[in-house]
Amino acid sequence: MSDPRPVPQYGEYATPEEVAALRGTAAPGSPLLPQPSPSPAVVSLRGSTLRRLDRPVTIALIAFGVLNLVQFAGVLLDFEGFLEVATKGTSAEPIDFTDAARIGGVVLFVVSLALVLASAAIAVLMLRQGRIAFWVPLVGGALSVLAWGVVLVAIVLQTPGALPPAGA
């Protein structure tokens, strides 16, 4: 049984009835089968709830990262002095932090600046594409915390007298 109609050309559209016949389902609006309605959870995820909150949350997280970087810029660029002040009155007061602390502070500042700029750029690009982006500044913040830990361990390992002797 051949169809007497010509084959559609590129750009031509089939009617909803033709699409339903090809799929083997009832046509939309047909009294034979009721149209399925999506579940409320799918509607809220697809529609407004998550997407509506994504943009302000992402912008707030980016702003938080920028404010933290501005707040800690002075500390990071004079990290040796900061560590001297921070250890005053503790058992670590006699430790003389060397150039490792100064270099470590500059490294932390550069890494934090790069993470803030990269996460902001990626998040803005994702927001413009209509994709969920709040996780990007969160990952940038987690990487920043990881960098702080690595740099502080490196500073302690390179500072004479920061660790007790092996036999003690």
C-alpha positions as CSV (number, residue, x, y, z in Angstrom):
1,M,0.0,0.0,0.0
2,S,1.8,3.1,-1.3
3,D,1.1,6.6,-0.2
4,P,0.0,8.7,-3.2
5,R,1.4,11.9,-1.7
6,P,4.9,13.1,-2.6
7,V,7.7,12.6,-0.1
8,P,8.3,15.7,2.0
9,Q,11.3,17.8,1.2
10,Y,13.7,19.2,3.7
11,G,12.0,21.9,5.8
12,E,8.5,20.7,5.3
13,Y,6.6,19.7,8.4
14,A,4.2,16.8,9.0
15,T,0.9,17.4,10.6
16,P,0.4,16.1,14.2
17,E,-1.9,13.4,12.8
18,E,0.8,12.2,10.4
19,V,3.4,12.1,13.2
20,A,1.0,10.2,15.4
21,A,0.3,7.7,12.6
22,L,4.1,7.1,12.1
23,R,4.7,6.6,15.8
24,G,1.7,4.4,16.2
25,T,0.0,6.6,18.8
26,A,-3.1,8.6,19.0
27,A,-3.0,12.1,17.6
28,P,-2.9,15.0,20.0
29,G,-6.4,16.1,21.0
30,S,-7.8,12.7,20.0
31,P,-10.5,11.4,22.3
32,L,-9.0,7.9,22.2
33,L,-6.1,8.5,24.6
34,P,-5.8,11.3,27.2
35,Q,-2.7,13.4,27.0
36,P,-0.2,12.5,29.8
37,S,0.5,15.3,32.1
38,P,4.0,15.6,33.6
39,S,4.5,14.9,37.3
40,P,4.7,18.0,39.6
41,A,8.4,17.2,40.4
42,V,9.3,17.3,36.7
43,V,7.4,20.6,36.1
44,S,9.2,22.3,39.1
45,L,12.6,21.2,37.9
46,R,12.0,22.0,34.3
47,G,10.1,25.2,34.9
48,S,10.7,27.9,37.4
49,T,11.9,26.8,40.8
50,L,15.4,25.6,40.2
51,R,16.2,27.9,37.3
52,R,14.7,30.9,39.0
53,L,17.0,30.5,42.0
54,D,20.1,29.6,40.0
55,R,20.9,33.1,38.7
56,P,20.8,35.0,42.0
57,V,22.5,32.2,43.9
58,T,25.3,32.0,41.3
59,I,25.7,35.8,41.3
60,A,25.8,35.8,45.2
61,L,28.5,33.1,45.2
62,I,30.6,35.0,42.7
63,A,30.3,38.2,44.7
64,F,31.2,36.3,47.9
65,G,34.4,35.0,46.1
66,V,35.3,38.5,45.0
67,L,34.7,40.0,48.4
68,N,36.9,37.2,50.0
69,L,39.7,37.9,47.6
70,V,39.6,41.6,48.2
71,Q,39.4,41.0,52.0
72,F,42.4,38.6,52.0
73,A,44.5,40.4,49.4
74,G,46.5,42.4,52.0
75,V,47.0,39.4,54.2
76,L,48.2,37.2,51.3
77,L,50.6,39.8,49.9
78,D,52.2,40.1,53.4
79,F,51.7,36.5,54.5
80,E,54.9,36.3,56.5
81,G,53.9,39.3,58.6
82,F,50.4,37.8,59.0
83,L,51.8,34.5,60.3
84,E,54.1,36.3,62.7
85,V,51.2,38.3,64.2
86,A,48.9,35.2,64.2
87,T,51.4,33.1,66.2
88,K,52.1,35.8,68.8
89,G,51.4,34.5,72.2
90,T,51.3,30.8,71.2
91,S,53.8,28.0,71.3
92,A,54.7,28.8,67.7
93,E,55.8,32.3,68.4
94,P,59.6,31.6,68.3
95,I,59.2,30.2,64.7
96,D,60.8,32.5,62.2
97,F,58.8,32.3,59.0
98,T,61.1,32.6,56.0
99,D,60.6,33.5,52.3
100,A,58.5,30.4,52.0
101,A,55.7,32.3,53.7
102,R,56.1,35.3,51.5
103,I,56.2,33.3,48.3
104,G,53.3,31.1,49.5
105,G,51.1,34.1,50.1
106,V,51.8,35.4,46.6
107,V,51.0,32.0,45.2
108,L,47.8,31.8,47.2
109,F,46.8,35.3,45.9
110,V,47.5,34.4,42.3
111,V,45.7,31.0,42.5
112,S,42.7,32.6,44.3
113,L,42.5,35.4,41.7
114,A,42.7,32.9,38.8
115,L,40.0,30.7,40.4
116,V,37.6,33.7,41.0
117,L,38.1,35.0,37.4
118,A,37.7,31.5,35.8
119,S,34.7,30.5,37.9
120,A,33.0,33.8,37.2
121,A,33.6,33.6,33.5
122,I,32.5,30.0,33.3
123,A,29.4,30.7,35.4
124,V,28.4,33.7,33.4
125,L,28.8,31.7,30.1
126,M,26.7,28.9,31.5
127,L,24.0,31.3,32.7
128,R,23.8,32.9,29.2
129,Q,23.4,29.4,27.8
130,G,20.5,28.8,30.2
131,R,22.3,26.0,32.1
132,I,22.4,25.5,35.8
133,A,25.6,27.3,37.0
134,F,25.6,27.6,40.8
135,W,28.0,24.7,41.2
136,V,30.8,26.5,39.3
137,P,31.6,29.1,42.0
138,L,31.2,26.3,44.7
139,V,33.9,24.2,42.9
140,G,36.1,27.3,42.6
141,G,35.7,27.9,46.4
142,A,36.6,24.2,47.1
143,L,39.7,24.4,45.0
144,S,40.7,27.6,46.8
145,V,40.4,25.9,50.2
146,L,42.5,23.0,48.8
147,A,45.1,25.5,47.6
148,W,45.2,27.1,51.0
149,G,45.9,23.7,52.6
150,V,48.6,22.7,50.2
151,V,50.4,26.0,50.5
152,L,50.2,26.0,54.3
153,V,51.7,22.5,54.4
154,A,54.5,23.6,52.1
155,I,55.2,26.6,54.2
156,V,55.4,24.6,57.4
157,L,57.6,21.9,55.7
158,Q,60.0,24.6,54.5
159,T,60.2,26.6,57.7
160,P,63.0,25.6,60.0
161,G,61.8,24.9,63.5
162,A,58.1,24.7,62.6
163,L,58.0,21.0,63.2
164,P,59.4,19.2,66.3
165,P,62.5,17.1,65.7
166,A,62.0,13.6,64.5
167,G,63.2,12.0,67.7
168,A,61.3,14.2,70.1
